[in-house]
Structures are given as structure tokens and as C-alpha cells.
């Protein structure tokens, strides 16, 4: 019998259910066949769509998620509600009045103040970056509209968001303190579409929020070209968001029950999304990935440790879900935390924060991930936004599976964050990596309590 | 003296103005150094921006163009006005009401009818393509909203626009005739951004226009996923465009005067753009290309034939400028027509429609273009929209320089048609090719009158 004949006979018997492979490989299964992660992203984006925290759409998302996680066979599936302050978008437009009249694509940043319905007209004052805004004398900005540019570039590790995101994070607060009437920034993003990037900004207590908008990159560059021609540029800005007070939000929680009383592993994604897109990359993908992987581990038999899934609410607007989880469970011991919240592209690096005693676990995980094209980082893992509060409360061990962020800031917080951007093959690589890690860590019986020095 | 020394000495003397090269090569000059084309695209998109036909913005564009063409040293620079019926965009939004409430990105097609300010709510009826819409019984569509999908793909020659554009060109008229309340189509485009593609649709005389919108590709695919789940889909559509009657539009015309009375060459682009973008690709680039090339020819000495530049008005909304030109000049003999209106990417093919007697001219042009990576087509040239009327009136010879359309329908008629999409190197290749062709054809003294059989 030739080798090929033998192979085909084997496949034939397998397909007839006459033989079963001795050991199912859940990692390869995830890599080549997983449909669960895609199904969750497809379902959330199609059947719910945008699901801004505190809105009725986020409530629908929780109901959808509860049913989905029950249907998938998870244990202890539940919603845990809380209340949170809610800001909602209104009308938004921007228009150069002179010297070169034309409309610009703008969107309000979360927590932006509001213009009147008729808008605000004022002269622009240009700043190359946040530091220039911070350095300007108050009297040069009073009653005017600050325009803050920056030089954010695409990076695999997403580090440019931290480096250049300040224009969004604190620029509006700085401008408000200096008496500006409003502020527009170049979107904290990397794509050249006329879709500005929203995202929260924050005003300090006692600082009255001013209207704060983001321009798309083509618009920011067009505006800069106008400014460089040397004449005063007058802008009309209409942004009419509102604060609608405390509203219900909530976390959706599900578990794969473990066979022992060892402290559980908590793994998180966030269920809420910004309102402009359908939240496929940010963060339905994360929920799909962690859920599909937990299910794969469950299918191979009950793990030693419980795996708890936290589909957090209200991450985008202040990590309200993560804070509620941390507060509620601060006295229940956890072993380790992980989070998936950086899109749907492939994992390229693993970072650890483990006790010295668990060195072998780290080595085993790194070895299991290497065939998936994942290398080991040299810096300690930091966790994610939603597991941040419980990590802080308990000084938890962490494993980070770092995703390729090269195109993340093309999509993040924009209307373009939709299902078509998700690459199913890369999504499956995520599920495979998570499956490998969860299979090892949830069956690890040694202590994961960090050495006090860490 | 070594060769390199000789070269540098030559360059030094050249740079000091001490010697002049015997023959300037305007084609290489265009390819490596042209700034005129970029300058026109940059200027129009920055200082004017969107310039929809019949609006005040198009008037500003004519004034800008008149000054620019005079400044560049053209002869007989002038505006030739006409009146045209004008349609302008209003509010626009689309929202799935059930079973999966969420907003969709929509834009009105040119000539769309209007909903009330409160919008229209109706059930969707899905069609895979235009033929399915054409085949449906009227009673299945009456009072409902048709949703027409299609399978347009990106192509180098842009042929898929003709093949699949029918959903936009005539779909609304078909739906209106069958009693539909409104129609939405998958945008006639190829990009996956939430920026729908506008463009004219036309209703036959006697057919009352219905609201007609285009959805972005991500939205069309999301809507299709909803429909495939089997429940009726209710849509709320707000589109409030208006017809504002006859408005002034106009052509801007400039010439490079020829040394003989031989009939002129007419070369066209269009000055108007759709309102959503800044009309960089469509068609400031075309105006930049033909103008820079004509200038290069002028710089090498007066050509035998006059080169007339037609920066046509109102192409997008019915070729009103091209028709006005054709009518005004139908009794003034022309030799040959060319047009640039397919973006800013490189030219890959040249097509001819020349008399048999001009075979050598065609061969010379093809030989001149080959080093630029341009091959010779096998089909007769067809001309462009704006030169169509004068070609039809006089049965003119034509040369088409075909641009790479691979990404043209990512940008065409969308907010994303902005300066940042123009690749300066490819733009210069266009100028070089046009310079080569104009240099040969404007100095060709033989007859270009087509044989009667053509």
C-alpha cells in the first residue's frame, strides 16, 4: 500500500467516524477551523451594530451577549449592572468661512462641550503639536479656536498613540484653561479617509468643557495648507453633544468552570463601542477571540482553574465596567488576568508578568506560541484597560498577547470600524494563540501570586 | 579629463547660465521636474475645494482658473458662461428601524427626489442586481424601498463602471416606474470606507423622481447580512435635496497660439467636481495634466497648430460645459480632441482614431510613449465626455491616453477624493506623456480629417 493510499484510507475511516484521532489538538483546530470568533464579530456588528456605553444600543448588546454565551454552553452567564454618566453626540459640522470657504469633516470628541445650535465662528490659532499649545500665552488664544496638529505615525506596537494621542487626551483641557472658544485637532489616527476619529477627552474638575472636535487627516492637512498661505482663517464649528446624566450600563460575565478551587483566570474584552462604526475591531474581535479560545479549552475537558470571561461595558468612556468588576470582586482571589483589545490582526509577541516560581510556565507558553509566529518580549506585561482595576487591587500576574497594530489606528474610533476589515485568518491565529495560553495557564496548579517585589 | 569631470563642468556652466543645452527635452523635463500640474491640483483643492456645477463654488473656481491660466502665460484666456438646471444636496441619513436598529452611511444620488424632512419609512425589497429589479412585478415593489446590489470589481481600465454602474445610472428610474417609494443602491465604487459614492442618476421625462441614495460598501454588506436572516427589514430614509432651477455655469478656455491657420487641437478636463470631496482626482488632476503639458510644448517654441484648453464646467451633472462648447464652436474647424478625466495615476495605454494618412504620426507617438511604459491599444480611441459634443459635431480624430483606473473607483465621487491621494510621480508621468503627444500632434501639418468610413 502506498503512503498516499494509507493516508486516504485513514481520512476515509475518520470521515466515517470509524476512528478518532488519539489527541485532538485544540490549537490547530482553532487555527484552521474556528468559526466562533468570526460568528461573534459578525453577529454583534450585524444584529446590534454601534453600542455606545450608557445608550439603549449597549443594553441591546448585553441582551444579545447573554443569549449568545448561554447558547455556546458557558457556565454562570450573567449581567452585572451599574450606572454611569453618559455623553451623546449631536449635530456636527465644520466650515472654513474665509479665506477659502469649504466644509471640513469633523466629529466631536467624547465629553466635548457644545456650541449653540447655530454654531460658533472664530479665528483659528495653529499649533504644530501639544507642547506648542501648552506654551502659548493665554491672551493669544482667548475667544479663538485652537487647531492642534501632530505627527502620529503607524507602528506595529501602537506606541505612537501614547506618544501623539495627548493632543486628544488633554489638548482640549489645556485650550479651555487658556480661554479658547473651542479646539479642533488632527485625528489621532493614521488613515487618509474623510472619517475623523472620535474618542474621549477629559476636562479637569472646575474647567468648563469647550467644544472639541477631531478633523480627518485630509482635512487637517488642507486646513494647514490654508493657514500657510498667511491670511487669518475663520472657522464655523457646530458641535451639539449633550450630557444625559446617569444611565444603566453593565458587564456580561460567563465562565468555564474549573475542577478545583484554585483562583480563577480572568480574561476580558469590551462590549461597548464608539457610536461611529460598528465596533468590529474595537472590540467585538476581542470578545470573539477570548470566547472562542475559552470554548476550545472547555472542549478538551474541564480545566483545573475556572476561566472567567469579562465582556466589559463602558470601556471607551471611562472603563466603568472594569471599575465595577474590580470593585465587586476585589475580595475574591484571582490568579491571572489577560485582555484582548487591539483589533483582529495577528499576535506577534507575548509578554509576561509571572512569579519567578512560574518560569517554566512562561517557557512552555513561549514554546507553544513560537510555531504561530509569536516571539517573546523582554518587557513585563501590562494588562488591559478592563482588567486594570482588578490587577491593581490584587497585584495580579498578567500575560499579554500583543496584536499587530499597524492598521489599528486606521480604523479605531471611526465609522470605518466594520466587519469587512476583519481578516478571518488573522482572527483565527489570535484564537489559536489564546487557546494555547489558556490551556496551559488554566491547568497550571502552582501559585501565580506575584513576588512582592514585582 | 575624465568623463565625469566633463559632465560636472557641463553642469556647472549650465547652472551658471553660461551654456544652453542645444535641445531641451520637454518630456524628460515634465517627468522629472514638473510642478505645474501639482500646483494646479493643490491650488484648486485648497483655495476652492468642492466646486459643484451651478453653485457659487463653481463660480469661484472659474475666477481662480482664469487668474491661474493668465498667470501661466496662456493666450486668449476667457470664461464662456451658460445656464444650467441645478440640483443641490440636503440632509441625508438612513437608519434600519427593525429588526436590527442601526444607522447606515448614505448619500443622495444627483437628481434624487426628496423625502419629507421627517423622512420615509418602508420595508426593503432586495435585488442582487439591476436585472432582478427590472424583472420584478410592480406590485411587489409598490410603496417599498428597493435595495439594489451589484458585483462591481476594481479594474485597470475602469470597465467595471460601465458593466455595473447601471444600478446607479438607471436603477432609480426603473424603481420609480414600478412604484417604489425610494431606492438605495450599493455605491458604484470599490473601497470599503463608510463614504458612499454619489453621481448622477436620471429619470425619464414623465417619471417622478423618487428619493435615491447610495450606501457605502460596508453598509450595503451589513444590510445584506440583515436581509439574509429572513425577517422584514424596515428602513428610515431622509434625503432632502432640491432643484434650485437654472443657475450660471461656464467653461474656462485658454490657448497656446499656433504659428499657422491649421485647425486647432482641443484638449479638455473638467473644472466642476462633486460636492463631497475636493475633486482632486476628479478632475483637478486632469486640468493640471493638460495644462502643464501644453505649457511644456509652448516653452519649446510656438507649435504649428493652436492648442486650445477646455476646462469644462458642469461635466458631472450632464456635460453642460461640453455641450455649450460643442454648440458654440461647431462651425469652427478642429483637428483632433483629447481629454484627461480618469484621475492622476499613470498612463498605461494609448489609443488612436486617426486617418489612414496619419499612420506615421500614430507610430511616432507610440514610439515616443513606449519609454514611459505606455503600450499601444488595438481599439479605436473614444474621447472623453467634455469633447464628446465637438467630436460628434465634426467627426474628429482622437487620441486617448488611458490612465490606470485600479483605484479610481475608490475615490471617485466620494469625500475621499482629496489632494493626499495624488501621487506626484504618477502625475508627472501623465504630464510627460501628454507633452510628448501634444508636441507631435500640434506640429503635424498633414490633414487629420478622418476618412469618411471611420
Interface residues (C-beta under 8 A of the other chain):
Chain A: X42 X45 X46 X47 X48 X49 X50 X57 X60 X99 X100 X101 X102 X103 X105 X192 X193 X194 X195 X217 X218 X221 X222 X225 X226 X229 X277 X278 X414 X415 X416 X418 X419 X420 X421
Chain B: X42 X45 X46 X47 X48 X49 X50 X57 X60 X99 X100 X101 X102 X103 X105 X192 X193 X194 X195 X217 X218 X221 X222 X225 X226 X229 X277 X278 X414 X415 X416 X418 X419 X420 X421
